[in-house]
Amino acid sequence: MGRVFVSPRMGVRATAERWCRAGRGLRDADRPALERLAGMAMAYSSQGFFAFDDPLEAAIVAVLAGLVREEERSAAGASPGGNGIVGGG
């Protein structure tokens, strides 16, 4: 009997799909945020995540990378003299 191997890419996609399904139980206001996170995970699923053995770890790193990138873009657009931290003076 052979082993079934799920590639990190397939695992990340499955994880993101589960996150979307789980979002159906959330309030309408919260659902788009979870769908956005799932989208971030899928957007990165084929880019270099062959190094991860755990698809969940790959999905989480993808989401964190997406959030950091968004934060950096936001900070770059911040007013001069600002530190780019929301709520920080």
CORURQUI-V502034 format. One line per field, one symbol per residue. psi: psi as a letter, one per 40 degrees, with the letter a starting at -180 (. if undefined). A space follows every 10 residues. Layout:
# CORURQUI-V502034
psi->???
This chain:
# CORURQUI-V502034
psi->hiihhhiddd dddddddddd ddddeiiddd dddddddddd dddedegeee ehdhdddddd dddddddddd ddddddeiih eieehhei.
